[in-house]
Amino acid sequence: HNLPRDDWQIVDCRVQVPCPLVEGWALGWEVVDYGDNMIVSHGGADWGEVASAYFYTRSRDGLIVFLNARRPAANGAMARIIRLIDGASPIAGRYARWYAQ
């Protein structure tokens, strides 16, 4: 299922390249398809925590981060942590956009 390019998109192709072929959801997981590789992710938050988990299907490695912090500060921290550990991850950009709003 393709997503409309709106605020909830996973990858913002205006600022991040490469742009995926398809973005969507499958059984509660977000899927970003780059053709030769896919990123499967899931995240969530409530008033005092933010969590993100994702993995790359080709290399079979990934990242899980749990933060005990309030939003929007937690979104900014999540973006910085993901970029420190996995600088190429498109997932960090989404948290940075939410932090900036």
JOKA-V147345 format. One record per residue. N is the residue number from 0. RES is the residue in one small letter. SS is DSSP state (2 for helix, 1 for strand, 0 for the rest). OMEGA is omega in whole degrees, -180 to 180 (NA if undefined). Layout:
BEGIN
n = {N	N}
res = {RES	RES}
ss = {SS	SS}
omega = {OMEGA	OMEGA}
END
This chain:
BEGIN
n = {0	1	2	3	4	5	6	7	8	9	10	11	12	13	14	15	16	17	18	19	20	21	22	23	24	25	26	27	28	29	30	31	32	33	34	35	36	37	38	39	40	41	42	43	44	45	46	47	48	49	50	51	52	53	54	55	56	57	58	59	60	61	62	63	64	65	66	67	68	69	70	71	72	73	74	75	76	77	78	79	80	81	82	83	84	85	86	87	88	89	90	91	92	93	94	95	96	97	98	99	100}
res = {h	n	l	p	r	d	d	w	q	i	v	d	c	r	v	q	v	p	c	p	l	v	e	g	w	a	l	g	w	e	v	v	d	y	g	d	n	m	i	v	s	h	g	g	a	d	w	g	e	v	a	s	a	y	f	y	t	r	s	r	d	g	l	i	v	f	l	n	a	r	r	p	a	a	n	g	a	m	a	r	i	i	r	l	i	d	g	a	s	p	i	a	g	r	y	a	r	w	y	a	q}
ss = {0	0	0	0	0	0	0	0	0	0	0	0	0	0	0	0	0	0	0	0	0	1	1	1	1	1	0	0	1	1	1	1	1	0	0	0	0	1	1	1	1	1	1	1	1	1	0	0	1	1	1	1	1	1	1	1	0	0	0	0	0	1	1	1	1	1	1	0	0	0	0	0	2	2	2	2	2	2	2	2	2	2	2	2	2	0	0	0	0	0	2	2	2	2	2	2	2	2	2	2	0}
omega = {179	178	169	179	180	-175	-177	178	-178	-178	176	-174	176	-177	-178	174	1	179	-179	176	-176	170	178	179	177	179	178	179	174	-179	175	-174	177	-179	-180	180	175	172	178	-174	174	178	179	-179	166	-171	-176	179	175	180	177	176	176	175	177	-176	-177	-178	180	172	-176	-174	172	180	173	178	171	-178	178	173	7	-178	-180	178	177	178	179	179	-179	-180	-180	180	178	-176	-176	-175	-178	-175	174	-178	-179	-178	180	178	177	177	180	179	-178	-176	NA}
END
